[in-house]
Amino acid sequence: MKQQVGIEAIAVAIPRRYLAIEDLAVARGVAPAKYTVGLGALEMAVADPSEDTVALAATAATRLLRAHDIDVSQIGMLVVGTETGVDHSKPVASFVQGLLGLPRTMRTFDTQHACYGGTAALMAACDWIASGSAGGKSALVVCSDIARYGMQSAGEPTQGGAAVAMLVSARPELLAIDHGTSGVFSTDVHDFWRPIGRREAVVDGHYSIECYLEAVAGAYRAWRERATARGFLNDASMPRSEQLARMIYHAPFCKMARKAHLHVRRCELEELAGAPLDAAALAREEREGAASFDAQVAASLLLASRVGNTYTGSLYLGLASLLHAQGTELAGQRMGLFSYGSGCSSEMFSGVVGPRAAEIIAAARLDELLADRTRIDIVEYERIMQLPREGTIAASPVPGTFGFAGVRDDRRTYAGSAAVA
Ligand code: COA
């Protein structure tokens, strides 16, 4: 039997302020339904300069260690997936190691490939464990990003930010990954990028949707071939995606997950029919596709609809949302996960939900995290957006969280502690 590997536990950090997406629509003179229905957004996290990628990563990681009483001497690798790091050379992982006082006996590094960087980190950790190189130790994988497109841009309603920390080990009590079954798809495209020194991303939004859809079809087919060979999918007469209990998609905005799911179904239905769908089949798919989205995907979008885009963390916030809503009923069931990073690289993989998933996700206290935030108005949002990158905020971080505290002697400094008062 193959060695088990996957996610043992998960924790989340989100900025303490949010903007209701309807307030943004009104301020921009846009029909609110364009953002709420057209993009699927309800709220958008607004990070101030003290809540940078390092601070969010350290806060999520400390929550993970504390909630599960993890013995840090058993962690042999710390990888941070990010595309909004704070330094060209010093990785976010080193800051996190220092802030949390983690042992020196671990490998630390960052992984970058737009929103795919978190999955690159997760897969590096799984490979390290499955190969035996870990020597029985676990890995700490953190995905942390602030998504910033800028005021008045088309991407503005899809901003956000968060960090997700995961303990990856040979005891995958949250999600046992079907290691060695991934399907990948990558190509050189300019759909989204951020030249060195720029604070805001540049995005060819509609083209990025096309690139994502091409990638999801390619990665899905590659995964399906390997999953079929391993006996995970047995009914060739129905779309194989329907043989998974749930599908979780990278969600730069919630509507993208819907587009992706309908695209995967459409590709499969056309392959089964051996031809493009006729009018009757298209009408049927309009109903059945919508029902399939509601049953298979919708529950994974809770956090994305309330926090916005979180780049590397997006897929894993989807996993957290889904298990938060349905962890008990999904125990023992297989689900599909699709990760996309512009540029582009993508990966479809699958995993089986662990028997303790509901209990483990409860410790992440997601409802409390959302409820503890402060709603701000458009004036405050615009004020925060115009603060300099290295501007500091007077209030010190609440116990158990970290915050950027200014640059001294050319070095970024942070305040905060792992301890909760
Ligand atoms: N009521 C309901 N829906 C409405 C509407 C209204 N009044 N007005 C527009 N819509 C719908 C549109 O039909 C469209 O939905 P569809 O794509 O299903 O057809 C959706 O709202 C968005 O409208 P659109 O005109 O395409 O918006 P836009 O040109 O302003 O840009 C994005 C939308 C997504 C391209 C833009 O927000 C963006 O660039 N975001 C960043 C993209 C990204 O993150 N890419 C990374 C790839 S992973």
Residues whose N, C-alpha, C, O or C-beta is under 5 A from the ligand:
A	BS01	COA	A31 A33 K34 V37 G38 L39 A154 G155 T158 F192 V203 G205 H206 S208 P252
